[in-house]
Amino acid sequence: MRSVRVAIVHDYLNQYGGAERVLEALHDLYPDAPIYTSLYAPDRLPAFYRTWDIRTTWLQRFPGSRRRHQLYLPLYPLAFSGLRLGNYDLVISSSSAFAKGVHVRPGTLHICYCHSPMRFAWNFEQYAAREALPVWLRRLLPPLMAWLRRWDRATAQRLDAIAVNSRAVAERVRRFWGREATVIHPPVSIDRVQPLPPDEVGDYFLVVSRLVPYKRLDLVIEACNQLRLPLKIIGDGRDRPALERLAGPTIEFLGAVPDEEKFALLARCRAAVFPAEDDFGIAQVEVQAAGRPAIALARGGATETVVDGVTGVLFPEQTVDSLIAAFRRFAQLTFDPSTIRAHAERFRPERFAAEFTAFVQARLVRQLHPAERKEALARWN
């Protein structure tokens, strides 16, 4: 039986976050697979990406696209629809927006690892409010968002199978696309951090996040201002100047830091704070791998990664008062680092690799000619 020809498709490669961590895991599973993407900014991603076979669309040549990819929002469906991946047996799209819209030939298995259906299209009013879009733009964009919702749902119907990162995203896939999805939690490199002895833990709280409006770091800053709690913030983004103006004397902005420094800070913090609704929340697992608790909004992936009162504290409302109450409740609780670490072990990369490989193989076998099916099953079992 010949080897399976694989291609991977990713929305865009101009920022580094949880979706790119998943992409790295997919590349590890299929190292010979080329990666198709709308655009690629090598200077904004780890250096090892430059060793990969990355193939971009014509959007790569548009002025400013790698820095302000949002400017070309209406063009992404055209760019991905124009990719004709006719030489592959398996196409894996890593998508929270457009990558799943590629065309594959009949007989090619197309599996989507969905980080979320298109957030800005399905929740436009909420997105517009938190991004502080001007009134004229809020009036101009709704017809485009309606078209994108139709496109998003229509392209989802062409997928052969869908995996998602959390039950929260599976529910969105069911609601917006009318499709069922399999939950495969993303991989977390938990062995890069270990719990420290109690006397080495510091007295500060920590945020690890891109500094953009929807992350709602203003809530954490205001709560820490009122309670005069020490807070360190790792990350950068366009919201940083506004957040720095809001911050009081107990708050320190560290900017982007190397992974080694980030993990050292996670291991020494009292707790890490997550005020936004994350689809999964890799950083929430990373702090628990360090044996430290997470204080997180009780929505989205946090309800699957944080055990309230055991590995952290969940707070119900995205408000300053709710977060202040969470800080006060946290101060009254005692947490066991070994219990927190054991919980994080559930999200090891090896688990993701095994689950995703089995998910793909089960569906590949169904695509094979009967004469090849028996041989494939024997190889994989």
C-alpha positions as CSV (number, residue, x, y, z in Angstrom):
1,M,0.0,0.0,0.0
2,R,1.4,3.4,-1.0
3,S,2.0,6.1,1.6
4,V,-0.7,8.6,2.3
5,R,-0.1,12.1,0.8
6,V,-1.0,14.7,3.3
7,A,-1.4,18.5,3.2
8,I,-2.0,20.9,6.2
9,V,-3.9,24.2,5.8
10,H,-3.8,27.0,8.4
11,D,-5.6,30.3,8.4
12,Y,-2.6,32.7,8.6
13,L,0.9,32.6,10.0
14,N,1.5,36.2,11.2
15,Q,0.9,35.7,15.0
16,Y,1.8,33.2,17.6
17,G,-0.8,31.6,19.9
18,G,-2.7,28.4,20.8
19,A,-3.6,27.6,17.2
20,E,0.0,27.7,16.1
21,R,0.9,25.3,19.0
22,V,-1.6,22.9,17.5
23,L,-0.2,23.4,14.1
24,E,3.2,22.5,15.4
25,A,1.8,19.2,16.8
26,L,0.2,18.5,13.5
27,H,3.5,19.1,11.7
28,D,5.2,16.7,14.1
29,L,2.6,14.0,13.2
30,Y,3.0,14.7,9.4
31,P,6.5,16.2,9.0
32,D,6.5,15.8,5.2
33,A,3.2,17.6,4.7
34,P,3.4,21.1,3.1
35,I,1.6,23.8,5.0
36,Y,-0.7,26.0,2.9
37,T,-1.7,29.3,4.4
38,S,-3.0,32.7,3.3
39,L,0.1,34.6,4.4
40,Y,3.3,34.1,6.4
41,A,5.4,36.6,8.4
42,P,8.6,34.7,9.4
43,D,9.8,37.5,11.7
44,R,6.7,37.1,13.9
45,L,7.0,33.3,14.5
46,P,9.6,31.0,15.9
47,A,12.7,30.6,13.8
48,F,12.1,26.8,13.2
49,Y,9.1,27.6,11.1
50,R,11.6,28.7,8.4
51,T,12.6,25.0,7.9
52,W,9.0,24.0,7.0
53,D,7.5,23.8,3.5
54,I,5.1,26.8,3.8
55,R,3.1,27.8,0.7
56,T,1.1,31.1,0.7
57,T,-1.7,32.5,-1.4
58,W,-1.6,35.7,-3.5
59,L,-2.6,37.6,-0.3
60,Q,1.1,37.4,0.7
61,R,1.9,40.0,-1.9
62,F,-0.7,42.6,-0.8
63,P,0.8,45.7,1.0
64,G,0.5,45.5,4.8
65,S,-1.2,42.1,4.8
66,R,1.3,40.4,7.1
67,R,0.9,43.2,9.8
68,R,-2.8,44.1,9.4
69,H,-4.4,41.0,7.9
70,Q,-7.8,42.2,9.0
71,L,-7.8,44.8,6.2
72,Y,-8.3,42.1,3.6
73,L,-11.1,40.3,5.4
74,P,-13.4,39.9,2.3
75,L,-10.6,38.3,0.3
76,Y,-9.8,35.3,2.5
77,P,-12.6,33.1,1.2
78,L,-11.5,33.8,-2.4
79,A,-7.8,33.0,-1.5
80,F,-8.6,29.7,0.1
81,S,-11.3,28.7,-2.4
82,G,-8.7,29.3,-5.0
83,L,-6.3,26.6,-3.5
84,R,-6.8,23.4,-5.4
85,L,-5.3,20.6,-3.4
86,G,-5.7,17.8,-5.9
87,N,-2.7,15.7,-5.2
88,Y,-3.4,14.7,-1.7
89,D,-5.2,11.8,0.0
90,L,-5.6,13.6,3.3
91,V,-6.1,17.4,3.9
92,I,-6.1,18.6,7.5
93,S,-7.3,22.2,8.0
94,S,-6.4,24.0,11.2
95,S,-9.0,26.6,11.2
96,S,-10.9,29.3,13.2
97,A,-12.0,31.1,10.1
98,F,-11.0,30.4,6.5
99,A,-8.7,27.5,6.0
100,K,-11.4,24.9,5.9
101,G,-12.7,26.5,2.7
102,V,-10.1,24.9,0.5
103,H,-11.3,22.6,-2.3
104,V,-10.2,19.0,-2.4
105,R,-10.7,16.4,-5.1
106,P,-13.4,13.7,-4.8
107,G,-12.0,10.9,-2.7
108,T,-9.7,13.1,-0.7
109,L,-10.4,13.0,3.1
110,H,-10.7,16.5,4.5
111,I,-10.6,16.7,8.3
112,C,-10.9,20.0,10.1
113,Y,-9.4,20.7,13.5
114,C,-11.6,23.6,14.4
115,H,-10.5,26.1,17.0
116,S,-13.9,27.8,16.8
117,P,-16.4,28.7,14.1
118,M,-15.7,32.2,12.8
119,R,-16.1,34.3,16.0
120,F,-16.2,37.8,14.5
121,A,-19.0,36.7,12.1
122,W,-21.2,34.8,14.4
123,N,-20.9,37.2,17.3
124,F,-20.4,40.5,15.4
125,E,-22.1,42.9,17.9
126,Q,-20.1,41.6,20.8
127,Y,-16.9,41.7,18.7
128,A,-17.6,45.2,17.5
129,A,-18.2,46.5,21.0
130,R,-15.1,45.0,22.5
131,E,-12.9,46.2,19.6
132,A,-14.5,49.7,19.9
133,L,-15.2,49.8,16.1
134,P,-16.4,53.2,14.9
135,V,-20.1,53.6,14.3
136,W,-19.7,54.0,10.5
137,L,-17.9,50.7,10.4
138,R,-20.5,48.9,12.5
139,R,-23.1,50.0,10.0
140,L,-21.0,49.0,7.0
141,L,-19.9,45.5,8.1
142,P,-23.2,43.6,8.9
143,P,-23.9,42.6,5.2
144,L,-20.3,41.3,4.9
145,M,-20.8,39.4,8.2
146,A,-24.0,37.9,7.0
147,W,-22.3,36.7,3.8
148,L,-19.4,35.3,5.8
149,R,-21.8,33.3,8.1
150,R,-23.4,31.7,5.0
151,W,-19.9,30.9,3.6
152,D,-18.7,29.5,6.9
153,R,-21.7,27.2,7.3
154,A,-21.6,26.1,3.6
155,T,-17.9,25.2,3.6
156,A,-18.4,23.3,6.9
157,Q,-20.8,21.0,5.1
158,R,-18.0,19.9,2.7
159,L,-15.9,18.6,5.6
160,D,-15.6,14.8,6.1
161,A,-15.0,15.0,9.8
162,I,-14.5,17.7,12.5
163,A,-12.4,17.6,15.6
164,V,-12.6,20.5,18.1
165,N,-10.6,21.6,21.1
166,S,-13.3,21.7,23.7
167,R,-17.0,20.9,24.5
168,A,-17.7,24.6,24.2
169,V,-16.5,24.7,20.6
170,A,-18.4,21.4,19.8
171,E,-21.6,23.1,20.9
172,R,-20.9,26.1,18.7
173,V,-20.2,23.8,15.7
174,R,-23.6,22.1,16.4
175,R,-25.4,25.5,16.7
176,F,-23.8,27.4,13.8
177,W,-22.9,24.6,11.4
178,G,-25.4,21.9,12.2
179,R,-22.6,19.4,12.5
180,E,-21.3,17.0,15.1
181,A,-17.7,17.2,16.2
182,T,-15.3,15.1,18.3
183,V,-13.5,16.7,21.2
184,I,-9.7,16.3,21.1
185,H,-8.1,18.6,23.6
186,P,-5.0,20.4,22.2
187,P,-1.5,19.4,23.3
188,V,0.2,21.2,26.2
189,S,3.9,20.9,26.8
190,I,3.6,20.4,30.5
191,D,7.1,18.9,31.0
192,R,8.6,22.3,30.3
193,V,7.6,23.4,33.8
194,Q,7.5,21.7,37.2
195,P,6.1,22.6,40.6
196,L,8.6,24.4,43.0
197,P,8.9,24.0,46.7
198,P,6.4,26.3,48.6
199,D,9.2,28.6,49.9
200,E,10.1,29.4,46.3
201,V,6.7,30.6,45.3
202,G,6.4,34.4,45.1
203,D,3.6,36.8,46.1
204,Y,2.4,38.0,42.7
205,F,-0.4,37.2,40.4
206,L,0.3,36.6,36.7
207,V,-1.4,37.2,33.4
208,V,-0.1,35.5,30.2
209,S,-2.0,36.9,27.2
210,R,-1.9,38.9,24.0
211,L,-2.8,42.5,24.9
212,V,-5.9,42.9,22.8
213,P,-9.4,44.2,23.8
214,Y,-11.3,40.9,23.9
215,K,-8.9,39.4,26.5
216,R,-10.4,41.9,29.0
217,L,-7.2,42.5,30.9
218,D,-8.7,45.8,32.0
219,L,-10.8,43.8,34.5
220,V,-7.8,42.2,36.1
221,I,-5.9,45.6,36.3
222,E,-8.9,47.3,37.8
223,A,-9.4,44.5,40.4
224,C,-5.7,44.5,41.3
225,N,-5.8,48.3,41.6
226,Q,-8.7,48.2,44.0
227,L,-7.2,45.3,46.1
228,R,-3.6,46.6,45.7
229,L,-2.4,43.2,44.6
230,P,0.9,42.7,42.8
231,L,0.3,41.7,39.2
232,K,2.8,40.9,36.4
233,I,1.6,40.9,32.8
234,I,3.4,38.8,30.1
235,G,2.5,39.7,26.5
236,D,2.2,42.5,24.1
237,G,-0.4,43.9,21.7
238,R,-2.2,46.9,20.4
239,D,-4.1,47.4,23.7
240,R,-0.9,47.9,25.8
241,P,-0.8,51.7,25.9
242,A,-4.4,51.9,27.1
243,L,-3.8,49.2,29.7
244,E,-0.6,50.9,31.0
245,R,-2.6,54.1,31.5
246,L,-5.1,52.2,33.6
247,A,-2.5,50.3,35.7
248,G,-1.6,51.4,39.2
249,P,1.7,51.1,41.0
250,T,1.4,47.3,41.9
251,I,1.2,46.3,38.2
252,E,4.2,45.5,36.0
253,F,4.2,45.0,32.2
254,L,6.9,42.5,31.1
255,G,6.2,42.4,27.4
256,A,6.9,39.3,25.4
257,V,9.4,37.0,27.2
258,P,11.1,33.8,26.2
259,D,9.4,30.5,27.1
260,E,11.9,29.7,29.8
261,E,11.2,33.0,31.6
262,K,7.5,32.5,31.2
263,F,7.6,29.1,32.7
264,A,9.8,30.3,35.6
265,L,7.2,33.1,36.3
266,L,4.3,30.6,36.1
267,A,6.0,28.3,38.6
268,R,6.5,31.2,41.1
269,C,3.2,33.0,40.9
270,R,0.4,32.7,43.5
271,A,-2.0,32.1,40.6
272,A,-2.5,33.0,37.0
273,V,-5.6,35.0,36.0
274,F,-7.8,34.5,32.9
275,P,-10.6,37.0,32.5
276,A,-11.7,36.2,29.0
277,E,-13.6,33.3,27.5
278,D,-11.1,31.0,25.8
279,D,-12.0,28.3,23.4
280,F,-9.6,26.0,25.3
281,G,-6.9,27.9,27.2
282,I,-3.4,26.4,26.9
283,A,-2.0,28.9,29.4
284,Q,-4.5,27.7,31.9
285,V,-3.1,24.2,31.7
286,E,0.5,25.5,31.7
287,V,0.1,27.2,35.1
288,Q,-1.5,24.0,36.5
289,A,1.4,22.0,35.2
290,A,3.5,24.3,37.4
291,G,1.4,23.2,40.4
292,R,-0.1,26.7,40.6
293,P,-3.9,27.5,40.5
294,A,-5.8,29.3,37.8
295,I,-8.4,32.0,38.4
296,A,-10.6,31.9,35.4
297,L,-13.9,33.1,33.9
298,A,-16.3,30.1,34.1
299,R,-17.0,29.9,30.4
300,G,-15.6,28.1,27.4
301,G,-12.6,25.9,27.9
302,A,-12.0,26.9,31.5
303,T,-14.9,24.7,32.6
304,E,-13.0,21.7,31.2
305,T,-9.5,22.6,32.3
306,V,-10.0,24.1,35.8
307,V,-11.6,22.3,38.7
308,D,-13.2,24.9,40.9
309,G,-11.8,24.9,44.4
310,V,-9.3,22.1,43.6
311,T,-7.1,23.4,40.8
312,G,-8.2,27.0,40.8
313,V,-11.2,29.4,41.2
314,L,-13.9,30.0,38.6
315,F,-15.8,33.2,38.6
316,P,-19.2,33.6,37.0
317,E,-19.4,37.1,35.5
318,Q,-17.0,39.1,33.3
319,T,-17.0,42.1,35.7
320,V,-14.6,43.7,38.1
321,D,-16.8,42.8,41.1
322,S,-17.0,39.2,40.2
323,L,-13.2,39.0,39.8
324,I,-12.6,40.8,43.1
325,A,-14.9,38.2,44.8
326,A,-12.8,35.5,43.1
327,F,-9.5,37.0,44.5
328,R,-11.1,37.1,48.0
329,R,-12.3,33.5,47.7
330,F,-8.9,32.4,46.5
331,A,-7.2,33.9,49.6
332,Q,-9.4,31.7,51.8
333,L,-8.6,28.4,50.0
334,T,-5.6,26.0,50.2
335,F,-4.4,24.3,47.0
336,D,-2.2,21.1,46.7
337,P,0.4,21.5,44.0
338,S,0.7,17.8,43.4
339,T,-3.1,17.5,42.8
340,I,-3.0,20.5,40.4
341,R,-0.1,19.0,38.5
342,A,-1.8,15.6,38.3
343,H,-4.8,17.3,36.7
344,A,-2.6,19.0,34.1
345,E,-1.1,15.6,33.1
346,R,-4.4,14.8,31.2
347,F,-3.4,17.3,28.5
348,R,0.0,15.8,27.5
349,P,1.2,16.1,23.8
350,E,1.3,12.3,23.7
351,R,-2.4,12.1,24.4
352,F,-3.2,14.5,21.6
353,A,-1.0,12.6,19.2
354,A,-2.6,9.3,20.0
355,E,-6.2,10.6,19.9
356,F,-5.8,12.6,16.7
357,T,-3.9,9.8,14.9
358,A,-6.6,7.3,15.8
359,F,-9.3,9.8,14.7
360,V,-7.6,10.3,11.3
361,Q,-6.8,6.6,10.8
362,A,-10.3,5.5,11.5
363,R,-11.7,7.8,8.8
364,L,-8.9,7.1,6.3
365,V,-9.7,3.4,6.4
366,R,-13.2,4.1,5.4
367,Q,-11.9,5.9,2.3
368,L,-9.7,3.0,1.1
369,H,-10.4,0.4,-1.5
370,P,-11.5,-2.8,0.2
371,A,-8.3,-4.5,-0.9
372,E,-6.2,-1.8,0.9
373,R,-8.4,-1.7,4.0
374,K,-7.2,-5.0,5.5
375,E,-3.6,-4.1,5.0
376,A,-4.0,-0.7,6.6
377,L,-5.8,-2.1,9.6
378,A,-3.0,-4.6,10.1
379,R,-0.3,-1.9,9.9
380,W,-2.1,0.4,12.4
381,N,-3.1,-2.3,14.9
